[in-house]
Amino acid sequence: QPPAFGFLFDVDGVLVRGSQPVPAARRAFQRLAGGGGRLRVPVVFLTNAGNCLRSAKARELSQAVGLQVSPEQVILSHSPLQLFRQFHERYMLVAGQGPLEENAYNLGFKHVITIEALRRAYPLLDMVDLSRRPKELPPPTTGFPTIEGVILFGEPVRWETSLQLITDVLLSNGNPGAELQDVPYPHLPILACNMDLLWMAEAKMPRFGHGTFLLCLESIYKKVTGRELKYEALIGKPSPVTYRYAQYLIQQQAQKQGCKAPIQRLYAVGDNPMSDIYGANLYNNYLKSARQNQGQAGLQRSPQAASAQAELSLELRNDCNNSVESCESILVCTGVYRHNSDLPKTPEAQTGEAVFHGHRDFCFDPSLLEPSYIVQDVDEAVQLAFERENWS
């Protein structure tokens, strides 16, 4: 029988640890593919990584799971940015690492300015590293375009340089070479991808993620201006924008596989309670809200929607049908989460050992951190979903 369900698989901590595949990953995908070598169930890989191309991530995943993965099955943290077309014609400053310009152009942005290009244009801005300070006073910069927005793709390499120059752009309204006058507020629009405070690689302890960089930028901006840094949209897990986009791709995969039955249930498999479980549960709430308010256009407004722009993008320009009824969260123990680790239960727990690792703009709701199921690894997660669906 055709499946009425699909999988959203996190990558780091679920399928791989750094560059090393998790042993259960191949067993899980042998189960998903059966004997034919082709997936029998629609699958999307939903990762907060963003410092690579979708094609490169697809090749990496193909090696890890032992099956051919197409770029169309991969959602990086920045992938939903192609929906934000109102910014595609603006001059956008991009921060992060990897193929930043290529990613931005592939997403539809026409005018891309990197931190390095900004640093070269205004060499007096980057002053922390003594070895990079100019030895002579450079000539005035002319002809450099006014920056009209900022895209934070992921954690950069030189945090001090990116923190300084992004702050300069916000304080100067896109003209960092000008003498500072009144600080504009609200500031230029910021699109931020990947809110993960921590992530799991080969090391025994979690590593800093882009969420840690965002925390630094927010703290600096508020300390300097006395005002809160605002985001036009927060993209990547646990943002509902990202899960809505994942639903759209799952339904595309089902059509390509010839599945005539509508996809009704999603199983989101992850290792990070804050991004994977919180995000899946939050989206499940959106789906419930949509069913309860079918007479209204779109989903109910929520403080976690980040902005009106993000809310508009949830509709994916009417490309996504509403057959999906639920998004169930499955937590594995091969990454950030461990059986003996504590999930915070109350806001007061933030003052103790258990702390809330979520982004500032997402409310602390203990129920959203509780997975539908906890299993040992991704192979057990696939078995569980098959049992739930009575599907062989």
C-alpha positions in Angstrom: 0.0 0.0 0.0 1.3 3.5 -0.7 2.6 5.3 2.4 0.6 8.1 4.0 3.6 9.3 5.9 7.1 10.7 5.4 10.3 11.3 7.4 12.2 14.4 8.3 15.7 13.3 9.3 18.1 15.6 11.1 21.7 14.9 10.0 24.3 15.7 12.7 23.9 13.4 15.6 21.3 11.3 13.8 23.0 10.1 10.6 26.5 11.3 11.1 28.8 12.6 13.9 31.1 15.1 12.2 32.5 13.2 9.2 31.7 9.7 10.6 28.4 8.0 9.8 26.3 6.7 12.7 26.3 2.9 12.3 22.5 2.7 12.6 22.0 5.0 9.6 22.7 2.4 6.9 20.5 -0.1 8.6 17.6 2.4 8.7 17.9 3.2 5.0 18.1 -0.5 4.1 14.8 -0.8 5.8 13.4 2.3 4.0 14.6 1.1 0.6 13.7 -2.5 0.8 15.4 -4.7 -1.8 15.1 -2.3 -4.7 17.6 0.3 -3.7 15.0 3.0 -4.0 13.2 4.7 -1.1 9.7 3.4 -0.6 8.7 6.3 1.7 9.2 10.0 1.0 12.2 11.4 2.9 13.6 14.9 3.4 16.9 15.6 5.2 16.4 18.6 7.5 19.6 20.0 8.8 20.6 23.3 10.4 23.9 23.1 8.6 24.4 25.9 6.0 28.1 26.3 5.2 27.9 24.1 2.0 25.9 23.6 -1.2 22.8 21.4 -1.2 24.6 19.2 -3.8 27.6 18.7 -1.6 25.4 17.8 1.4 23.5 15.3 -0.8 26.8 13.6 -1.8 27.8 13.4 1.9 24.5 11.9 2.8 24.6 9.4 0.0 27.9 8.1 1.4 26.5 8.0 4.9 23.2 6.1 4.2 24.4 4.0 1.3 21.7 5.3 -1.1 21.5 8.0 -3.7 20.3 11.3 -2.2 19.3 14.1 -4.5 19.8 17.8 -3.6 16.0 18.2 -3.8 15.7 16.1 -0.7 18.0 18.3 1.3 16.9 21.3 3.3 19.8 23.4 4.7 19.2 26.1 7.3 19.0 28.8 4.6 16.9 26.9 2.0 13.6 28.7 2.8 15.2 32.0 2.0 14.2 31.6 -1.6 10.7 32.4 -0.4 11.7 35.9 0.8 11.7 37.4 -2.6 11.0 40.9 -1.3 14.8 41.0 -0.4 16.2 39.4 -3.5 16.8 42.7 -5.3 18.4 44.5 -2.3 22.1 44.8 -1.5 22.5 42.2 1.2 25.5 41.7 3.6 26.1 38.0 4.1 28.0 36.5 7.1 29.1 32.9 7.7 31.5 30.6 6.0 31.6 28.2 3.0 30.3 29.2 -0.4 28.3 32.2 0.8 28.0 34.0 -2.4 27.1 31.0 -4.4 24.4 30.0 -1.9 23.0 33.5 -1.9 22.8 33.7 -5.7 21.2 30.2 -5.9 18.5 31.3 -3.4 17.7 34.3 -5.7 19.6 37.2 -4.2 21.0 39.5 -6.9 23.4 41.8 -4.9 25.6 40.0 -2.4 28.3 41.7 -0.2 30.5 39.5 2.0 32.1 40.5 5.2 35.5 40.3 3.5 34.5 42.6 0.7 33.2 45.1 3.3 36.4 44.8 5.2 38.5 45.5 2.1 36.4 48.5 1.3 36.7 49.9 4.8 40.0 48.6 6.3 39.7 50.9 9.3 36.7 49.0 10.7 38.5 45.7 11.5 40.8 46.7 14.3 40.9 43.8 16.9 43.7 41.8 15.2 46.8 44.0 15.4 48.4 42.2 12.4 45.5 43.2 10.2 45.4 46.9 11.0 46.4 49.1 8.1 49.9 50.5 8.5 49.0 53.7 6.6 45.8 55.7 6.5 43.9 54.3 3.4 42.3 56.7 0.9 38.5 57.4 1.3 36.2 54.6 -0.1 34.0 55.7 -3.0 31.3 53.9 -5.0 30.5 51.3 -2.4 26.8 50.5 -2.4 24.6 51.2 0.6 23.8 47.9 2.4 20.0 47.3 2.7 19.9 44.2 4.8 21.9 41.4 6.5 21.8 37.6 6.1 23.4 35.6 8.8 24.0 32.2 7.2 25.9 30.6 10.0 28.8 31.0 12.4 31.8 32.8 10.8 35.4 32.0 11.4 36.6 35.4 12.8 33.8 36.2 15.2 35.3 39.6 16.2 35.4 40.8 12.6 31.9 39.8 11.8 30.5 41.1 15.1 32.2 44.5 14.6 31.2 45.0 11.0 27.6 43.8 11.3 27.2 46.1 14.2 28.7 49.0 12.2 26.3 48.3 9.3 23.3 48.4 11.7 24.4 51.5 13.5 25.1 53.4 10.3 22.0 52.3 8.4 24.1 50.5 5.8 26.9 53.1 5.4 29.7 52.0 7.7 32.2 54.5 6.3 30.1 57.5 7.4 30.4 59.3 10.6 27.9 58.0 13.2 24.9 60.3 13.7 21.7 59.3 15.3 21.4 55.5 15.6 18.5 54.3 13.3 15.8 52.2 14.9 14.3 50.0 13.8 17.5 48.9 12.2 18.0 47.3 8.8 16.3 43.9 8.3 18.1 40.8 9.5 17.4 37.3 8.2 19.1 34.7 10.5 19.5 31.0 9.7 20.2 28.3 12.2 19.6 29.1 15.9 21.3 26.1 17.3 23.3 27.1 20.5 25.2 23.8 20.3 25.7 20.9 17.9 27.4 17.5 18.1 30.5 16.4 16.2 33.2 13.9 17.0 34.1 15.6 20.3 32.6 14.2 23.5 31.1 17.5 24.4 28.8 19.7 22.2 30.3 22.5 20.1 29.2 26.1 19.7 26.7 26.7 17.0 25.3 29.8 15.2 22.9 30.4 18.0 25.9 31.2 20.2 27.1 33.8 17.6 23.6 35.3 17.5 23.6 35.5 21.3 26.9 37.5 21.1 25.5 39.9 18.4 22.3 40.5 20.3 24.2 41.2 23.6 26.6 43.6 21.9 23.8 45.5 20.1 21.7 45.9 23.2 24.8 47.0 25.3 25.7 49.6 22.7 22.3 51.0 21.9 20.1 50.0 24.8 17.6 48.4 22.4 16.7 44.9 21.3 18.1 43.5 18.1 15.2 42.5 15.9 14.9 39.8 13.3 12.9 40.0 10.1 12.8 36.2 10.2 14.5 33.4 12.1 14.9 30.4 9.7 16.0 26.8 10.3 14.8 24.5 13.0 12.8 25.1 15.1 11.2 27.8 12.9 7.7 26.8 11.5 8.8 28.3 8.2 11.3 25.6 7.8 8.9 22.8 8.7 6.3 24.2 6.3 8.9 24.1 3.6 9.9 20.5 4.5 6.2 19.5 4.2 6.1 20.9 0.7 9.2 19.0 -0.3 7.9 15.8 1.3 4.7 16.1 -0.8 6.9 16.7 -3.9 8.9 13.5 -3.1 5.7 11.5 -2.8 4.5 12.7 -6.2 7.8 11.7 -7.8 7.6 8.3 -6.2 4.1 7.8 -7.6 2.3 7.8 -4.3 -1.3 8.7 -4.9 -2.4 8.6 -1.3 -2.0 12.0 0.4 0.7 12.4 3.0 -1.1 12.7 6.3 1.7 12.3 9.0 5.3 13.4 9.3 7.8 11.8 11.6 10.6 14.2 12.6 13.7 12.4 13.8 16.4 14.4 15.7 18.9 14.4 18.5 18.5 18.0 19.8 15.5 18.6 22.0 15.7 22.4 21.4 15.8 22.5 17.6 14.5 19.1 16.4 11.9 18.2 19.1 10.8 21.8 19.9 10.4 22.5 16.2 8.5 19.4 15.3 6.1 19.9 18.3 5.6 23.6 17.5 4.8 22.7 13.9 2.4 20.0 15.1 0.6 22.7 17.0 0.4 24.8 13.8 -1.2 21.9 12.0 -3.7 21.4 14.7 -4.5 25.1 14.7 -4.9 25.0 10.9 -7.4 22.2 11.1 -9.4 23.9 13.8 -9.6 27.1 11.7 -10.0 25.8 8.2 -12.5 28.6 7.5 -9.7 31.1 7.9 -6.9 31.8 5.5 -3.5 30.6 6.7 -2.3 29.5 10.1 -3.0 31.2 13.4 -0.7 33.9 14.4 1.9 32.9 17.0 4.7 34.7 18.9 7.1 32.0 17.5 6.4 33.0 13.9 9.2 35.6 14.2 7.6 38.1 11.9 4.8 38.9 9.5 7.1 38.1 6.6 7.8 34.7 8.0 4.0 34.2 8.5 3.4 35.0 4.8 6.1 32.6 3.8 4.4 29.8 5.8 1.8 29.6 3.0 4.6 28.9 0.4 2.6 31.0 -2.0 -0.3 28.4 -2.0 2.0 25.7 -3.3 1.4 23.4 -0.3 -1.8 21.5 0.3 -3.2 20.8 3.7 -3.4 17.0 3.8 -0.8 16.7 6.5 -2.5 16.3 9.9 0.4 15.8 12.3 4.2 16.0 12.8 5.4 13.6 15.5 8.8 14.0 17.1 11.2 11.1 17.7 14.3 11.8 19.8 17.4 9.6 19.3 20.3 9.2 21.8 23.2 9.3 19.4 23.9 13.0 19.5 23.2 16.0 21.7 20.6 14.2 23.9 21.6 11.5 26.3 19.3 9.3 28.5 20.9 10.7 31.7 20.6 14.3 30.7 17.8 16.5 32.1 15.4 18.5 30.1 14.3 21.7 31.8 10.8 21.3 33.3 10.1 24.8 34.6 11.4 28.3 34.0 13.0 28.3 37.4 15.2 25.4 36.2 17.1 27.8 34.0 18.9 28.9 37.1 20.1 25.4 37.9 22.0 22.9 35.8 19.2 22.4 33.3 19.0 25.6 31.1 16.9 26.7 28.2 19.1 26.5 25.1 16.4 28.0 22.8 16.7 31.3 21.0 15.6 34.5 22.9 12.5 35.0 20.6 11.1 31.5 21.3 9.1 31.1 24.5 10.1 28.5 27.1 7.4 25.9 26.9 8.3 22.6 28.6 5.7 20.7 26.6 7.4 21.5 23.3 10.7 19.9 24.5 9.0 16.6 25.3 9.3 14.2 22.3 6.5 11.9 21.2 9.0 9.0 21.4 12.5 8.4 22.6 14.5 5.6 20.9 18.2 4.6 20.9 19.0 5.4 17.2 17.6 6.2 13.8 17.0 2.6 12.9 14.8 2.2 15.9 13.0 5.4 14.9 12.2 4.0 11.4 11.0 0.7 13.0 8.8 2.6 15.4 7.2 4.7 12.6 6.6 1.5 10.5 4.8 -0.1 13.5 2.7 3.0 14.1 1.7 3.0 10.5 1.2 -0.8 10.4 3.4 -0.6 7.3 5.9 -3.2 6.2 
